[in-house]
């Protein structure tokens, strides 16, 4: 699989880092200005620390980069975490950064777009924008880890969400709730 993953400034860098480490696909990264700040503040990391887990990184300011064109297909475009500002721009058709332009490309080409919202509570406006994007085919995945596995560590808690995301994009199947009853 070829995955485009973007990190924006909504809290939750730990989920993006966990996803990058666990995904076995070819991953292409875009970091917003605030995504870089988030990575530094929450994880004490820089974009250089992510290089071992990605194939290539693109500048969010470069609207001539390959992800800005529908001729360069990705199997999934994931924004993790996705800020409400990024959600709003995408829902309004604004493609002023590579992150928002690549999302517009995914929508127009009918390619899988996953918006992993981390903010809470969500305003009525953000909920309306999420519903609009869902109707257009985007997957709205609020970062909401499963607790029925009874996670014992922060890593297990974080991994319950990233595992679900890996499952939904089709990279690997996760053990389901009470799945032993199906065997």
N, C-alpha and C positions, 0 to 999 in steps of 0.2 A: 504494500500500500504506500501511497505518497500522500502525506498529511501536511497541511499548512496549519501551524499553530501560532496564535497571537496572544500576547500577554498585555493586558491593559491595566489601568491604575486602580481597579477595584480590589480590595483586600482579598487575599487568597493565593498568593504566589506559591505556597506550599503545594497546592493542587497541580499547578502547571509543572513544577519541578518533578513531582512524583509521576505525572503522566509522561513527561519527557524521558525519565529514567526507565519506566516500565514498558513503553511502547517499543515494539521491535520494527516498526515501519520506518521508511525514510521520512524524516521530519525536517520541515523548513520553517524557520522561526522569524517572527516579526515582533519587536518590542516597541510599545509606545514610550514616549518620554516618561510618562507616569508609571508605566510597567517597569521600566528600569529602576525608578525610585522605589517602587514597591518591592522589587527583588532585593534591592540593597537594604531597605528598612526591615523587611520581614524575614529575609533569609540570610542576610549578611553575604550576599552573592553579587557577582557582576555577570554581565552577558558572557564574558570569557569562561566562567564556570559552567555554562551550558553547552559550550562548543563540543565536548565529547559525546553529547547525546543527540546532536543534529547533523544534518548533511550540509546545510547552508543557512545563513542568516541574511535577511534583507532589511534595509533601512525603511522605517515607516514613512520617511519623507520622499522615497523614490517611487514616484508613480510610473516610471518606465520599467520597473522590475517585472520579471515574468508573471507573478501572481496578479498583476493588474490587467491581464488579458485572458479572455476566455479560451484562447488557443493553447494555453498551458493549464492542463487539467490536473486537479488534485482529487483524490478519492474522498477526502474530507477536509473541511475548513473549520477549525475549532478556535473559538475565542474563549480563553480560560486564564484568569477570570475575565468576564465581560462586564464592564462598567455600564451604568445606566446611561451615561453620556454616549458611549459607543453604540449601545442599543438604540438610542434615540436617533443618532445620525444614520444608522443603517435603515431604520424604519422610515426615515424621511427621504431616503434616496441620496444622501450626502456621501460622496466618495472622495473626500478631501485628503485622506491619508491612505497609505497602502493597505492598512487593516480594513478600513471602511470600503475602499475600492474593491479589494479582493472579496469582501462579503457581497457587494453588489454584483460582482461577476458570478459568484456561486448562485445567487438568486436568479439571475437572468439565464444562466446555463442549466438551471435546475440540478445543481450539485449539492451534496449534503453540507449544510451549514449548521454548526452546533454553537449555540450561544449559552455559555455557562455563567449565568448570573450569580453574583455572590452578595449582592446588596440586600439588606433587609431593614425595615420593611420596604416594600416596593410601592411607589406612588401609583395612583390611579392611571396617570399618564404612562408610566413605564409598563404597567399591566396591559394597557390598550396597545402600546407599541409591540409588546411581546406577542399579544394575540394576533395583531396584524401580520407580524413576521411568521408566526406559526401558520397562518392561513396561506402564506406564500411558500410554505414548505420548509422553513427553518425549524430546527429542533431547539426548543427552549428547555434547557436543563439547569434549573437552579441548583447550585451546589448544596446538596442535601444528602449527606451520607446516610447509608442504611445502618440502623442500630440493631436490627434483629440478629446480626451476627455477634452481638455483644462485644464490640471492640474493647481490647484491654489497654491499648496504647494509642497515642496520637497517630502513629504511622498506620495502624490498622483502621482508625477512624478515617483518615485521609484516603487510604487505599480503598475503602469501601465505595467512595465516589469515583475515584479514577478507574477502578475495576469496572464499575457500571458503564463509564464512558467508553472504555476499551471494548466492552461487550456491545454497546449500542452501535459503535462504528464498524463492528464486525471483525475486529482484530483477534479477539479471543473470548471464549465463553466463560462466564463466572458461574460459580455454584449458586443455584437459586435458593430462595427461601424454602425450607422444608423439602428440598429436592430429593432427599433420601426416601421420601414417601412415594416418589414416582418410580423408583427402581424395583 
